[in-house]
């Protein structure tokens, strides 16, 4: 084997490993989602098992960019980060009030941000 054959073998192996990883991650995402029924999960699984390339491509195209579950997880992570950093809602409200008093926020922006912090 010369250098180019070894290189091509390594490239094909890399693509094979990446393909297996993508299929595994699609299965994980499919079964982790709580907005799918059991039948939808079964349908995606059958499609991916019998037509892997087409099934994975359709799943990746059809999947919404942000599901409600993703938004909930992001909100939980944001709350945990805020708690770990020591910032409280009172501190955030004080900063917001200072920005409003200095004229950097309009009344509408202040009301929106305040509602977001309180909720």
MOPAC internal coordinates of N, CA, C and O (Angstrom, degrees):
PM7 1SCF
backbone

  N    0.0000 0     0.00 0     0.00 0    0    0    0
  C    1.4616 1     0.00 0     0.00 0    1    0    0
  C    1.5179 1   109.24 1     0.00 0    2    1    0
  O    1.2310 1   121.25 1   -46.38 1    3    2    1
  N    1.2994 1   115.21 1   133.62 1    3    2    1
  C    1.4598 1   117.63 1   176.89 1    5    3    2
  C    1.5279 1   109.47 1   -94.86 1    6    5    3
  O    1.2310 1   121.03 1     1.09 1    7    6    5
  N    1.2983 1   115.64 1  -178.91 1    7    6    5
  C    1.4662 1   122.40 1  -175.57 1    9    7    6
  C    1.5257 1   111.70 1   -59.51 1   10    9    7
  O    1.2310 1   119.46 1   136.48 1   11   10    9
  N    1.3263 1   118.64 1   -43.52 1   11   10    9
  C    1.4585 1   122.07 1  -175.68 1   13   11   10
  C    1.5213 1   112.00 1   -68.36 1   14   13   11
  O    1.2310 1   119.94 1   146.06 1   15   14   13
  N    1.2980 1   117.72 1   -33.94 1   15   14   13
  C    1.4659 1   120.64 1   177.29 1   17   15   14
  C    1.5294 1   110.44 1   -68.43 1   18   17   15
  O    1.2310 1   121.28 1   138.54 1   19   18   17
  N    1.3242 1   115.15 1   -41.46 1   19   18   17
  C    1.4675 1   119.21 1   177.63 1   21   19   18
  C    1.5247 1   109.82 1   -64.34 1   22   21   19
  O    1.2310 1   120.53 1   136.99 1   23   22   21
  N    1.3207 1   116.60 1   -43.01 1   23   22   21
  C    1.4596 1   120.73 1   179.34 1   25   23   22
  C    1.5338 1   110.85 1   -61.78 1   26   25   23
  O    1.2310 1   120.06 1   133.84 1   27   26   25
  N    1.3099 1   117.49 1   -46.16 1   27   26   25
  C    1.4640 1   120.65 1   179.33 1   29   27   26
  C    1.5341 1   111.41 1   -63.94 1   30   29   27
  O    1.2310 1   120.21 1   141.96 1   31   30   29
  N    1.3196 1   117.21 1   -38.04 1   31   30   29
  C    1.4589 1   120.72 1   176.79 1   33   31   30
  C    1.5294 1   110.41 1   -62.54 1   34   33   31
  O    1.2310 1   120.72 1   138.13 1   35   34   33
  N    1.3188 1   116.24 1   -41.87 1   35   34   33
  C    1.4675 1   120.40 1   178.48 1   37   35   34
  C    1.5307 1   110.95 1   -65.30 1   38   37   35
  O    1.2310 1   120.04 1   139.94 1   39   38   37
  N    1.3114 1   117.53 1   -40.06 1   39   38   37
  C    1.4609 1   120.93 1   179.66 1   41   39   38
  C    1.5168 1   110.45 1   -65.70 1   42   41   39
  O    1.2310 1   119.69 1   134.94 1   43   42   41
  N    1.3362 1   118.20 1   -45.06 1   43   42   41
  C    1.4612 1   121.25 1   178.11 1   45   43   42
  C    1.5219 1   110.90 1   -63.06 1   46   45   43
  O    1.2310 1   120.25 1   140.55 1   47   46   45
  N    1.3231 1   117.13 1   -39.45 1   47   46   45
  C    1.4609 1   120.48 1   177.61 1   49   47   46
  C    1.5279 1   110.55 1   -63.21 1   50   49   47
  O    1.2310 1   120.94 1   137.90 1   51   50   49
  N    1.3267 1   115.81 1   -42.10 1   51   50   49
  C    1.4689 1   120.38 1   177.82 1   53   51   50
  C    1.5278 1   110.60 1   -59.46 1   54   53   51
  O    1.2310 1   120.12 1   132.22 1   55   54   53
  N    1.3373 1   117.37 1   -47.78 1   55   54   53
  C    1.4595 1   120.70 1   179.40 1   57   55   54
  C    1.5249 1   111.99 1   -63.71 1   58   57   55
  O    1.2310 1   120.06 1   142.89 1   59   58   57
  N    1.3161 1   117.49 1   -37.11 1   59   58   57
  C    1.4590 1   120.89 1   177.27 1   61   59   58
  C    1.5264 1   110.71 1   -63.52 1   62   61   59
  O    1.2310 1   120.48 1   133.82 1   63   62   61
  N    1.3227 1   116.69 1   -46.18 1   63   62   61
  C    1.4670 1   120.48 1   179.15 1   65   63   62
  C    1.5250 1   110.43 1   -63.14 1   66   65   63
  O    1.2310 1   119.86 1   138.85 1   67   66   65
  N    1.3328 1   117.87 1   -41.15 1   67   66   65
  C    1.4581 1   120.84 1   178.31 1   69   67   66
  C    1.5253 1   110.92 1   -63.85 1   70   69   67
  O    1.2310 1   120.01 1   139.72 1   71   70   69
  N    1.3284 1   117.59 1   -40.28 1   71   70   69
  C    1.4558 1   120.97 1   178.97 1   73   71   70
  C    1.5280 1   110.74 1   -63.06 1   74   73   71
  O    1.2310 1   120.54 1   134.78 1   75   74   73
  N    1.3196 1   116.57 1   -45.22 1   75   74   73
  C    1.4667 1   120.01 1   178.30 1   77   75   74
  C    1.5186 1   109.99 1   -61.37 1   78   77   75
  O    1.2310 1   120.04 1   139.49 1   79   78   77
  N    1.3267 1   117.53 1   -40.51 1   79   78   77
  C    1.4676 1   121.68 1   179.80 1   81   79   78
  C    1.5349 1   110.42 1   -64.12 1   82   81   79
  O    1.2310 1   119.81 1   137.21 1   83   82   81
  N    1.3193 1   117.97 1   -42.79 1   83   82   81
  C    1.4593 1   120.96 1   179.32 1   85   83   82
  C    1.5294 1   110.67 1   -63.28 1   86   85   83
  O    1.2310 1   120.07 1   136.46 1   87   86   85
  N    1.3195 1   117.47 1   -43.54 1   87   86   85
  C    1.4678 1   120.47 1   179.13 1   89   87   86
  C    1.5242 1   110.36 1   -62.41 1   90   89   87
  O    1.2310 1   120.08 1   136.35 1   91   90   89
  N    1.3150 1   117.46 1   -43.65 1   91   90   89
  C    1.4697 1   120.89 1   178.48 1   93   91   90
  C    1.5204 1   110.65 1   -61.86 1   94   93   91
  O    1.2310 1   120.00 1   136.20 1   95   94   93
  N    1.3256 1   117.60 1   -43.80 1   95   94   93
  C    1.4621 1   120.41 1  -178.81 1   97   95   94
  C    1.5313 1   111.46 1   -67.14 1   98   97   95
  O    1.2310 1   119.77 1   146.11 1   99   98   97
  N    1.3197 1   118.05 1   -33.89 1   99   98   97
  C    1.4669 1   120.09 1   176.13 1  101   99   98
  C    1.5256 1   109.93 1   -66.79 1  102  101   99
  O    1.2310 1   119.88 1   138.00 1  103  102  101
  N    1.3225 1   117.84 1   -42.00 1  103  102  101
  C    1.4662 1   120.23 1   175.97 1  105  103  102
  C    1.5296 1   110.57 1   -60.94 1  106  105  103
  O    1.2310 1   120.31 1   134.24 1  107  106  105
  N    1.3189 1   117.02 1   -45.76 1  107  106  105
  C    1.4646 1   120.80 1  -179.89 1  109  107  106
  C    1.5278 1   110.15 1   -60.53 1  110  109  107
  O    1.2310 1   120.38 1   133.67 1  111  110  109
  N    1.3234 1   116.89 1   -46.33 1  111  110  109
  C    1.4613 1   120.44 1  -179.69 1  113  111  110
  C    1.5252 1   110.75 1   -63.07 1  114  113  111
  O    1.2310 1   120.50 1   138.10 1  115  114  113
  N    1.3140 1   116.65 1   -41.90 1  115  114  113
  C    1.4650 1   120.97 1  -179.81 1  117  115  114
  C    1.5291 1   110.74 1   -60.64 1  118  117  115
  O    1.2310 1   119.83 1   133.51 1  119  118  117
  N    1.3066 1   117.93 1   -46.49 1  119  118  117
  C    1.4590 1   120.16 1  -176.44 1  121  119  118
  C    1.5292 1   112.83 1   -79.80 1  122  121  119
  O    1.2310 1   119.79 1   161.67 1  123  122  121
  N    1.3253 1   118.01 1   -18.33 1  123  122  121
  C    1.4591 1   120.94 1   179.80 1  125  123  122
  C    1.5276 1   111.68 1   -82.60 1  126  125  123
  O    1.2310 1   120.27 1   154.10 1  127  126  125
  N    1.3244 1   117.08 1   -25.90 1  127  126  125
  C    1.4614 1   120.16 1  -176.62 1  129  127  126
  C    1.5165 1   111.00 1   -68.09 1  130  129  127
  O    1.2310 1   121.06 1   -43.25 1  131  130  129
  N    1.3353 1   115.58 1   136.75 1  131  130  129
  C    1.4586 1   118.62 1   178.77 1  133  131  130
  C    1.5297 1   111.53 1  -101.78 1  134  133  131
  O    1.2310 1   119.56 1  -177.81 1  135  134  133
  N    1.3353 1   118.45 1     2.19 1  135  134  133
  C    1.4548 1   120.16 1   176.81 1  137  135  134
  C    1.5315 1   111.97 1   -92.20 1  138  137  135
  O    1.2310 1   120.33 1   179.73 1  139  138  137
  N    1.3332 1   116.97 1    -0.27 1  139  138  137
  C    1.4639 1   121.61 1   175.52 1  141  139  138
  C    1.5126 1   109.16 1   -99.70 1  142  141  139
  O    1.2310 1   121.43 1   -36.61 1  143  142  141
  N    1.3322 1   114.87 1   143.39 1  143  142  141
  C    1.4605 1   118.98 1   172.86 1  145  143  142
  C    1.5279 1   108.22 1   -80.63 1  146  145  143
  O    1.2310 1   120.57 1    -7.07 1  147  146  145
  N    1.2999 1   116.52 1   172.93 1  147  146  145
  C    1.4590 1   120.49 1   177.53 1  149  147  146
  C    1.5153 1   112.08 1   -62.61 1  150  149  147
  O    1.2310 1   120.68 1   143.14 1  151  150  149
  N    1.3403 1   116.31 1   -36.86 1  151  150  149
  C    1.4558 1   120.28 1   179.31 1  153  151  150
  C    1.5188 1   111.46 1   -68.23 1  154  153  151
  O    1.2310 1   120.24 1   143.11 1  155  154  153
  N    1.3232 1   117.15 1   -36.89 1  155  154  153
  C    1.4677 1   119.78 1   178.21 1  157  155  154
  C    1.5255 1   110.13 1   -66.08 1  158  157  155
  O    1.2310 1   120.66 1   138.75 1  159  158  157
  N    1.3138 1   116.34 1   -41.25 1  159  158  157
  C    1.4677 1   119.90 1   177.77 1  161  159  158
  C    1.5216 1   110.88 1   -63.56 1  162  161  159
  O    1.2310 1   120.95 1   138.38 1  163  162  161
  N    1.3270 1   115.79 1   -41.62 1  163  162  161
  C    1.4638 1   119.72 1   178.36 1  165  163  162
  C    1.5238 1   110.91 1   -65.12 1  166  165  163
  O    1.2310 1   120.34 1   138.88 1  167  166  165
  N    1.3092 1   116.96 1   -41.12 1  167  166  165
  C    1.4608 1   120.70 1   178.97 1  169  167  166
  C    1.5160 1   112.58 1   -62.61 1  170  169  167
  O    1.2310 1   120.55 1   134.95 1  171  170  169
  N    1.3325 1   116.55 1   -45.05 1  171  170  169
  C    1.4713 1   119.35 1   177.53 1  173  171  170
  C    1.5245 1   110.58 1   -63.64 1  174  173  171
  O    1.2310 1   120.35 1   140.62 1  175  174  173
  N    1.3168 1   116.94 1   -39.38 1  175  174  173
  C    1.4662 1   120.38 1  -179.88 1  177  175  174
  C    1.5238 1   110.84 1   -63.00 1  178  177  175
  O    1.2310 1   120.31 1   134.29 1  179  178  177
  N    1.3185 1   117.02 1   -45.71 1  179  178  177
  C    1.4739 1   120.54 1   179.43 1  181  179  178
  C    1.5225 1   110.06 1   -63.00 1  182  181  179
  O    1.2310 1   120.21 1   135.38 1  183  182  181
  N    1.3298 1   117.21 1   -44.62 1  183  182  181
  C    1.4550 1   120.52 1   179.87 1  185  183  182
  C    1.5274 1   111.19 1   -60.64 1  186  185  183
  O    1.2310 1   120.22 1   136.22 1  187  186  185
  N    1.3214 1   117.19 1   -43.78 1  187  186  185
  C    1.4649 1   120.49 1  -178.36 1  189  187  186
  C    1.5300 1   111.00 1   -70.19 1  190  189  187
  O    1.2310 1   119.94 1   145.18 1  191  190  189
  N    1.3355 1   117.72 1   -34.82 1  191  190  189
  C    1.4618 1   119.93 1   179.40 1  193  191  190
  C    1.5213 1   112.72 1   -70.17 1  194  193  191
  O    1.2310 1   120.52 1   139.55 1  195  194  193
  N    1.3480 1   116.61 1   -40.45 1  195  194  193
  C    1.4589 1   119.38 1  -175.18 1  197  195  194
  C    1.5293 1   113.76 1   -89.89 1  198  197  195
  O    1.2310 1   119.89 1   149.56 1  199  198  197
  N    1.3185 1   117.82 1   -30.44 1  199  198  197
  C    1.4660 1   122.21 1   176.57 1  201  199  198
  C    1.5270 1   108.26 1  -130.75 1  202  201  199
  O    1.2310 1   120.02 1  -106.08 1  203  202  201
  N    1.3303 1   117.56 1    73.92 1  203  202  201
  C    1.4601 1   119.94 1  -170.16 1  205  203  202
  C    1.5339 1   114.53 1   -57.79 1  206  205  203
  O    1.2310 1   119.83 1   130.09 1  207  206  205
  N    1.3079 1   117.92 1   -49.91 1  207  206  205
  C    1.4591 1   119.63 1  -176.51 1  209  207  206
  C    1.5152 1   111.02 1   -63.96 1  210  209  207
  O    1.2310 1   120.34 1   129.72 1  211  210  209
  N    1.3108 1   116.95 1   -50.28 1  211  210  209
  C    1.4473 1   121.46 1  -179.67 1  213  211  210
  C    1.5323 1   111.06 1   -65.67 1  214  213  211
  O    1.2310 1   119.97 1   137.42 1  215  214  213
  N    1.3228 1   117.66 1   -42.58 1  215  214  213
  C    1.4603 1   121.83 1  -179.49 1  217  215  214
  C    1.5154 1   113.08 1   -61.66 1  218  217  215
  O    1.2310 1   120.67 1   134.97 1  219  218  217
  N    1.3302 1   116.32 1   -45.03 1  219  218  217
  C    1.4649 1   119.99 1   179.61 1  221  219  218
  C    1.5263 1   110.42 1   -66.46 1  222  221  219
  O    1.2310 1   120.39 1   137.05 1  223  222  221
  N    1.3220 1   116.87 1   -42.95 1  223  222  221
  C    1.4622 1   119.63 1   179.55 1  225  223  222
  C    1.5285 1   111.72 1   -62.63 1  226  225  223
  O    1.2310 1   120.29 1   135.56 1  227  226  225
  N    1.3245 1   117.06 1   -44.44 1  227  226  225
  C    1.4651 1   120.39 1   178.48 1  229  227  226
  C    1.5288 1   110.48 1   -63.00 1  230  229  227
  O    1.2310 1   120.31 1   137.23 1  231  230  229
  N    1.3356 1   117.02 1   -42.77 1  231  230  229
  C    1.4624 1   120.40 1  -179.44 1  233  231  230
  C    1.5247 1   110.59 1   -61.94 1  234  233  231
  O    1.2310 1   120.45 1   134.50 1  235  234  233
  N    1.3316 1   116.74 1   -45.50 1  235  234  233
  C    1.4622 1   120.01 1  -178.00 1  237  235  234
  C    1.5274 1   111.74 1   -67.18 1  238  237  235
  O    1.2310 1   120.13 1   147.99 1  239  238  237
  N    1.3219 1   117.36 1   -32.01 1  239  238  237
  C    1.4650 1   120.04 1   178.16 1  241  239  238
  C    1.5315 1   110.74 1   -77.37 1  242  241  239
  O    1.2310 1   120.11 1   139.85 1  243  242  241
  N    1.3239 1   117.39 1   -40.15 1  243  242  241
  C    1.4652 1   121.38 1  -174.79 1  245  243  242
  C    1.5235 1   112.93 1   -79.38 1  246  245  243
  O    1.2310 1   119.62 1   158.26 1  247  246  245
  N    1.3184 1   118.32 1   -21.74 1  247  246  245
  C    1.4602 1   120.78 1  -177.34 1  249  247  246
  C    1.5185 1   110.18 1   -67.22 1  250  249  247
  O    1.2310 1   120.03 1   -47.83 1  251  250  249
  N    1.3434 1   117.54 1   132.17 1  251  250  249
  C    1.4704 1   118.51 1   176.62 1  253  251  250
  C    1.5265 1   110.61 1   -67.01 1  254  253  251
  O    1.2310 1   121.09 1   -30.64 1  255  254  253
  N    1.3232 1   115.52 1   149.36 1  255  254  253
  C    1.4613 1   119.10 1  -177.84 1  257  255  254
  C    1.5246 1   111.62 1   -64.90 1  258  257  255
  O    1.2310 1   120.83 1   143.69 1  259  258  257
  N    1.3405 1   116.03 1   -36.31 1  259  258  257
  C    1.4526 1   119.55 1  -178.36 1  261  259  258
  C    1.5260 1   108.33 1  -138.05 1  262  261  259
  O    1.2310 1   120.70 1   -66.89 1  263  262  261
  N    1.3258 1   116.28 1   113.11 1  263  262  261
  C    1.4568 1   120.16 1   177.45 1  265  263  262
  C    1.5257 1   108.75 1   -90.25 1  266  265  263
  O    1.2310 1   120.63 1   -11.74 1  267  266  265
  N    1.3125 1   116.39 1   168.26 1  267  266  265
  C    1.4673 1   120.26 1   177.37 1  269  267  266
  C    1.5229 1   110.17 1   -61.07 1  270  269  267
  O    1.2310 1   120.67 1   143.13 1  271  270  269
  N    1.3104 1   116.32 1   -36.87 1  271  270  269
  C    1.4644 1   120.92 1   179.21 1  273  271  270
  C    1.5336 1   109.96 1   -63.48 1  274  273  271
  O    1.2310 1   120.14 1   139.34 1  275  274  273
  N    1.3294 1   117.34 1   -40.66 1  275  274  273
  C    1.4609 1   120.76 1   177.33 1  277  275  274
  C    1.5221 1   111.06 1   -63.01 1  278  277  275
  O    1.2310 1   120.42 1   139.03 1  279  278  277
  N    1.3342 1   116.80 1   -40.97 1  279  278  277
  C    1.4598 1   120.61 1   179.48 1  281  279  278
  C    1.5250 1   111.06 1   -65.05 1  282  281  279
  O    1.2310 1   120.39 1   140.09 1  283  282  281
  N    1.3296 1   116.85 1   -39.91 1  283  282  281
  C    1.4615 1   120.29 1   177.61 1  285  283  282
  C    1.5309 1   110.94 1   -64.08 1  286  285  283
  O    1.2310 1   120.49 1   136.53 1  287  286  285
  N    1.3218 1   116.66 1   -43.47 1  287  286  285
  C    1.4684 1   120.08 1   178.98 1  289  287  286
  C    1.5237 1   111.25 1   -63.44 1  290  289  287
  O    1.2310 1   120.29 1   140.85 1  291  290  289
  N    1.3318 1   117.05 1   -39.15 1  291  290  289
  C    1.4600 1   120.13 1   178.39 1  293  291  290
  C    1.5254 1   110.95 1   -66.34 1  294  293  291
  O    1.2310 1   120.14 1   140.87 1  295  294  293
  N    1.3330 1   117.34 1   -39.13 1  295  294  293
  C    1.4597 1   120.72 1   178.45 1  297  295  294
  C    1.5289 1   110.78 1   -65.77 1  298  297  295
  O    1.2310 1   120.28 1   139.83 1  299  298  297
  N    1.3343 1   117.07 1   -40.17 1  299  298  297
  C    1.4613 1   120.63 1   177.75 1  301  299  298
  C    1.5247 1   110.93 1   -64.96 1  302  301  299
  O    1.2310 1   120.51 1   137.99 1  303  302  301
  N    1.3353 1   116.63 1   -42.01 1  303  302  301
  C    1.4658 1   119.83 1   178.71 1  305  303  302
  C    1.5159 1   110.62 1   -65.61 1  306  305  303
  O    1.2310 1   120.10 1   141.67 1  307  306  305
  N    1.3303 1   117.42 1   -38.33 1  307  306  305
  C    1.4599 1   121.11 1   178.75 1  309  307  306
  C    1.5203 1   110.49 1   -65.31 1  310  309  307
  O    1.2310 1   120.41 1   137.57 1  311  310  309
  N    1.3328 1   116.81 1   -42.43 1  311  310  309
  C    1.4623 1   120.52 1   178.34 1  313  311  310
  C    1.5227 1   111.08 1   -64.73 1  314  313  311
  O    1.2310 1   120.36 1   139.37 1  315  314  313
  N    1.3252 1   116.91 1   -40.63 1  315  314  313
  C    1.4697 1   120.00 1   178.61 1  317  315  314
  C    1.5210 1   110.99 1   -65.81 1  318  317  315
  O    1.2310 1   120.20 1   141.32 1  319  318  317
  N    1.3172 1   117.22 1   -38.68 1  319  318  317
  C    1.4627 1   120.28 1   178.54 1  321  319  318
  C    1.5208 1   110.54 1   -67.48 1  322  321  319
  O    1.2310 1   120.58 1   139.99 1  323  322  321
  N    1.3238 1   116.50 1   -40.01 1  323  322  321
  C    1.4579 1   119.97 1   178.50 1  325  323  322
  C    1.5289 1   110.65 1   -64.37 1  326  325  323
  O    1.2310 1   120.76 1   139.78 1  327  326  325
  N    1.3468 1   116.16 1   -40.22 1  327  326  325
  C    1.4668 1   120.06 1   179.34 1  329  327  326
  C    1.5271 1   110.71 1   -67.56 1  330  329  327
  O    1.2310 1   120.39 1   141.96 1  331  330  329
  N    1.3149 1   116.86 1   -38.04 1  331  330  329
  C    1.4681 1   120.37 1  -179.40 1  333  331  330
  C    1.5197 1   111.94 1   -70.84 1  334  333  331
  O    1.2310 1   120.34 1   148.41 1  335  334  333
  N    1.3306 1   116.95 1   -31.59 1  335  334  333
  C    1.4638 1   119.43 1  -178.08 1  337  335  334
  C    1.5245 1   112.21 1   -81.43 1  338  337  335
  O    1.2310 1   120.54 1   168.92 1  339  338  337
  N    1.3218 1   116.57 1   -11.08 1  339  338  337
  C    1.4584 1   119.66 1   177.13 1  341  339  338
  C    1.5210 1   113.08 1    91.17 1  342  341  339
  O    1.2310 1   119.23 1   175.43 1  343  342  341
  N    1.3120 1   119.08 1    -4.57 1  343  342  341
  C    1.4580 1   121.08 1   176.87 1  345  343  342
  C    1.5182 1   109.11 1   -75.08 1  346  345  343
  O    1.2310 1   121.12 1   -45.96 1  347  346  345
  N    1.3110 1   115.46 1   134.04 1  347  346  345
  C    1.4598 1   119.14 1   176.98 1  349  347  346
  C    1.5216 1   108.64 1  -112.38 1  350  349  347
  O    1.2310 1   121.29 1    -8.09 1  351  350  349
  N    1.2827 1   115.14 1   171.91 1  351  350  349
  C    1.4629 1   119.71 1   178.45 1  353  351  350
  C    1.5204 1   110.44 1   -64.01 1  354  353  351
  O    1.2310 1   120.43 1   146.01 1  355  354  353
  N    1.3368 1   116.78 1   -33.99 1  355  354  353
  C    1.4624 1   119.99 1   178.73 1  357  355  354
  C    1.5333 1   110.54 1   -63.96 1  358  357  355
  O    1.2310 1   120.38 1   139.39 1  359  358  357
  N    1.3306 1   116.89 1   -40.61 1  359  358  357
  C    1.4656 1   120.04 1   177.50 1  361  359  358
  C    1.5262 1   110.72 1   -63.65 1  362  361  359
  O    1.2310 1   121.09 1   137.82 1  363  362  361
  N    1.3266 1   115.52 1   -42.18 1  363  362  361
  C    1.4660 1   119.56 1   179.32 1  365  363  362
  C    1.5204 1   111.18 1   -64.35 1  366  365  363
  O    1.2310 1   120.45 1   139.22 1  367  366  365
  N    1.3391 1   116.74 1   -40.78 1  367  366  365
  C    1.4604 1   119.89 1   178.35 1  369  367  366
  C    1.5261 1   111.41 1   -65.50 1  370  369  367
  O    1.2310 1   120.40 1   142.95 1  371  370  369
  N    1.3235 1   116.84 1   -37.05 1  371  370  369
  C    1.4659 1   120.24 1   178.49 1  373  371  370
  C    1.5311 1   110.58 1   -65.49 1  374  373  371
  O    1.2310 1   120.18 1   135.95 1  375  374  373
  N    1.3231 1   117.27 1   -44.05 1  375  374  373
  C    1.4655 1   120.90 1   177.18 1  377  375  374
  C    1.5149 1   110.69 1   -61.72 1  378  377  375
  O    1.2310 1   120.88 1   138.65 1  379  378  377
  N    1.3248 1   115.93 1   -41.35 1  379  378  377
  C    1.4554 1   120.77 1   178.77 1  381  379  378
  C    1.5228 1   111.37 1   -63.96 1  382  381  379
  O    1.2310 1   120.50 1   137.59 1  383  382  381
  N    1.3296 1   116.64 1   -42.41 1  383  382  381
  C    1.4635 1   120.35 1   178.72 1  385  383  382
  C    1.5299 1   110.50 1   -64.07 1  386  385  383
  O    1.2310 1   120.35 1   141.13 1  387  386  385
  N    1.3224 1   116.93 1   -38.87 1  387  386  385
  C    1.4736 1   120.21 1   178.05 1  389  387  386
  C    1.5252 1   111.11 1   -63.15 1  390  389  387
  O    1.2310 1   120.56 1   138.30 1  391  390  389
  N    1.3283 1   116.54 1   -41.70 1  391  390  389
  C    1.4651 1   120.32 1   177.75 1  393  391  390
  C    1.5283 1   110.96 1   -64.82 1  394  393  391
  O    1.2310 1   120.49 1   140.96 1  395  394  393
  N    1.3222 1   116.68 1   -39.04 1  395  394  393
  C    1.4613 1   120.70 1   179.43 1  397  395  394
  C    1.5211 1   110.39 1   -67.79 1  398  397  395
  O    1.2310 1   120.64 1   137.11 1  399  398  397
  N    1.3336 1   116.38 1   -42.89 1  399  398  397
  C    1.4711 1   120.13 1  -179.63 1  401  399  398
  C    1.5183 1   111.89 1   -65.13 1  402  401  399
  O    1.2310 1   120.21 1   145.82 1  403  402  401
  N    1.3287 1   117.20 1   -34.18 1  403  402  401
  C    1.4647 1   120.22 1  -179.67 1  405  403  402
  C    1.5306 1   112.07 1   -78.81 1  406  405  403
  O    1.2310 1   120.03 1   173.34 1  407  406  405
  N    1.3409 1   117.55 1    -6.66 1  407  406  405
  C    1.4534 1   121.49 1   177.11 1  409  407  406
  C    1.5115 1   114.48 1    88.42 1  410  409  407
  O    1.2310 1   119.94 1  -170.51 1  411  410  409
  N    1.3159 1   117.72 1     9.49 1  411  410  409
  C    1.4637 1   120.61 1  -179.73 1  413  411  410
  C    1.5207 1   111.94 1   -82.02 1  414  413  411
  O    1.2310 1   120.54 1   163.30 1  415  414  413
  N    1.3392 1   116.57 1   -16.70 1  415  414  413
  C    1.4654 1   121.44 1   177.36 1  417  415  414
  C    1.5224 1   109.02 1  -122.56 1  418  417  415
  O    1.2310 1   120.97 1   -41.33 1  419  418  417
  N    1.3195 1   115.75 1   138.67 1  419  418  417
  C    1.4581 1   120.02 1   174.21 1  421  419  418
  C    1.5263 1   108.82 1   -78.04 1  422  421  419
  O    1.2310 1   121.30 1   -10.18 1  423  422  421
  N    1.3322 1   115.12 1   169.82 1  423  422  421
  C    1.4691 1   119.09 1   179.44 1  425  423  422
  C    1.5262 1   111.41 1   -62.07 1  426  425  423
  O    1.2310 1   120.42 1   142.21 1  427  426  425
  N    1.3359 1   116.80 1   -37.79 1  427  426  425
  C    1.4624 1   120.58 1  -179.75 1  429  427  426
  C    1.5258 1   111.20 1   -67.47 1  430  429  427
  O    1.2310 1   120.84 1   134.80 1  431  430  429
  N    1.3448 1   115.99 1   -45.20 1  431  430  429
  C    1.4701 1   119.87 1   178.94 1  433  431  430
  C    1.5216 1   110.43 1   -62.95 1  434  433  431
  O    1.2310 1   120.92 1   140.28 1  435  434  433
  N    1.3330 1   115.85 1   -39.72 1  435  434  433
  C    1.4602 1   120.65 1   179.40 1  437  435  434
  C    1.5322 1   110.66 1   -63.09 1  438  437  435
  O    1.2310 1   120.71 1   136.12 1  439  438  437
  N    1.3299 1   116.26 1   -43.88 1  439  438  437
  C    1.4732 1   120.08 1  -179.18 1  441  439  438
  C    1.5220 1   111.19 1   -65.13 1  442  441  439
  O    1.2310 1   120.15 1   138.66 1  443  442  441
  N    1.3416 1   117.32 1   -41.34 1  443  442  441
  C    1.4758 1   121.39 1   178.64 1  445  443  442
  C    1.5264 1   111.01 1   -63.24 1  446  445  443
  O    1.2310 1   120.88 1   132.31 1  447  446  445
  N    1.3431 1   115.92 1   -47.69 1  447  446  445
  C    1.4632 1   119.85 1  -177.98 1  449  447  446
  C    1.5214 1   110.83 1   -66.11 1  450  449  447
  O    1.2310 1   120.34 1   141.02 1  451  450  449
  N    1.3145 1   116.95 1   -38.98 1  451  450  449
  C    1.4547 1   120.95 1   179.36 1  453  451  450
  C    1.5328 1   110.91 1   -64.10 1  454  453  451
  O    1.2310 1   120.90 1   137.91 1  455  454  453
  N    1.3384 1   115.88 1   -42.09 1  455  454  453
  C    1.4680 1   119.44 1   178.32 1  457  455  454
  C    1.5145 1   110.75 1   -64.07 1  458  457  455
  O    1.2310 1   120.52 1   143.25 1  459  458  457
  N    1.3299 1   116.62 1   -36.75 1  459  458  457
  C    1.4726 1   120.41 1   179.81 1  461  459  458
  C    1.5321 1   110.79 1   -66.97 1  462  461  459
  O    1.2310 1   120.52 1   139.40 1  463  462  461
  N    1.3340 1   116.60 1   -40.60 1  463  462  461
  C    1.4742 1   120.19 1  -179.30 1  465  463  462
  C    1.5349 1   110.35 1   -68.98 1  466  465  463
  O    1.2310 1   120.71 1   139.02 1  467  466  465
  N    1.3019 1   116.26 1   -40.98 1  467  466  465
  C    1.4722 1   120.16 1  -176.77 1  469  467  466
  C    1.5256 1   111.31 1   -69.31 1  470  469  467
  O    1.2310 1   120.30 1   144.78 1  471  470  469
  N    1.3240 1   117.03 1   -35.22 1  471  470  469
  C    1.4706 1   118.81 1  -176.39 1  473  471  470
  C    1.4990 1   112.90 1   -77.14 1  474  473  471
  O    1.2310 1   120.10 1   180.00 1  475  474  473

